[in-house]
């Protein structure tokens, strides 16, 4: 892609908004990762170009933002993060959803990218709190979100319909104050 504008960049990764030009690359990544993602995600965002257009349309309003985590050196997509259900006013909060891909998982890209996203959300987006809801058996995702600085807050039985059934989820969150404490400790 030409003329890519990164919103934040540090070390090996950068974050940017998702766009229509990402369809081909995301389509390949999702196809190679479909089996890995099926049990954790409510449905694929990339099936046909028309489906992808529909998926992107959710980011037209103020309630959702779609981001990609890319390698800084090549621009290759290594992960995806949605900031969903943005609430303004006295809450300034949102819920994140994210995914890695089979060809890039286990290399630390998502950890680095989610840290960038948290900084961007608390800075440019002026949010105060982010939440993540994760199935208890998704130990890789639980470890990831904890590495990023989220703390477990609770348990939500039958929280989301995924892979043919209502799935329980653990509720994790991070606030601006938590990131400030982490930064002071390092």
N, C-alpha and C positions, 0 to 999 in steps of 0.2 A: 504494500500500500504506500502511496506517496502522500506527502503532506500530513502525516500523522501528528496529532497534537497530544502529547502526554500531559495529564493533569498533575501527576507526581511521579518522580523517578528516584530510585535509590538502589545502588548496588546492581544486582543482576536483573531487577524487574522495574517495570513502569506500569501505571494504570492509565486507561483512557476509556472514553465512552464507546459503547458498542454501536455499530452502524451497519447499513445494508451491505456495504462492501465486504463485510466479514462473513457473509453467508457461505462461500465455498470452503474457506478454511475451517469454520465451525462445523459445517456439515461433515467433513472428513473426520474431525476430532470427535464429534458426537457418535458417528458410526463406529469408529474404532473403540469407543468407550461405552457403548450402549449397554452391554451386559454388566459392566462394573457399576454404572449409574442407576440402572433400573430399580434396584431395591431401595435406593435412597431418595430418589427424586420423583415428584408428582407427574412428570411427563417431559418428553423431549422438546426443547425450544426450536430444534432444527430438524425439520422433516422435509418440507418442500419450501420453495422460495416464498410462496404465498403464506405458509404457516409462519415463516420467519418474519415476514412483513407484519403479520398480526401480532407476533411476540414483541416486536420492536414498538408497535403502536402503544403498548402499555406505558412506555417511557415518555410519551408526548405530554402527559399531564404532570402535576406536581407531586403525585403520590409515590412514584417509582423512578429509580434511576438504574441504568444498566451499564456495567463496567467490564472491561477485560483486563486481565493481568497478562502482560507481554514480557518477553525477554528484552532487556535493554539493548543487547548487541544486535539482534536480528529482527526484532519486532514480532517474532512468532508468538502466537497466542498459547499461553500455558494454563490459563484458568479464567473463570468467569465469576463475577459477583453482582448480585442484584441488591439494591437497597430498596426495600419494599415497605409499604404502609407507613409512609412518612407522616408523622403527626407534628404539626407546628404549635405555636402558642406556648402554653405552660409546660408542654411535654418535650418538644424538640427531640423526638425519638423515632426510631425505625427498626425494622427487622431485616437482617441480612440472610441471603441464601447464596450458596457458592458451590462451585464444582471444579474439580481437577479433571485431567484427562489421562487416559491410560499411558500414553507415550511420555508424559511429563511428571507423573505422580512419584512421590518419594524423593524428590530432589530439593525440596525446600522452597520452591517457587511460590506456592500458595501461602505459606507462612509469611514470607517477605511481602507478597502482594496484599494480603489481608492487613498486615501492619500499616502499609501505605494507605490502604482504603480507610482504615480507622482514623488515621491522621487527617486524611482529606475530609471525611465525614464530620469530624469534630472541628476542623478548621473552616474550609471553604463552604461546606454545607451547613455549618453552624448548628449541628446536632449536639445533643448532650448525652444521649444514651443509644446504644445499639444492642439488639438482642439477636440471638441465634437459637433455633430449635433443632435438636439433633436426636435421632433415634439412638436409644441406649446401646444397641449392638454395633453402632458405627464408631468403633473405637478409634479409628484413624482420624475421623472428623472431631471427635471429642478431644483427642490429644492436640490436634491442630488448634482448635479454638482456645484451649487452655494455654498453649504456647504464645498465642497472640495477646493474652492477658484477660480474657473473659473469665468470669467466675460463675459457678453453677448456682442458680437461684431456686430451682424447683423442678417439678415433674408434672407433665401434662398427659394424662391417660387419653388414648384414642384421639390424638391431636390433629392428625392430618391423614387424608386418604392417599395412600401411595402403594403402588404395585398390588392393587386389588384388595386392600384391607385398610382399616383405620389403625394407624400406628401411634404408639406412645412416643413421647419426645421428652428429652431433658431440656430445660430452659436455662440458657446462659446469657450473661449480659456484661457490658463494659460501659463505663461512664468516663467523661472527661477527667474527673477527679482520679479515677483509677489509673489512667494513663499518666497523669502528672506524678502520682506516687511511684509508679514504675520507673519513670524517667529520673526521679530524684534518687532512687535506689541504685541506678547504674552509673 
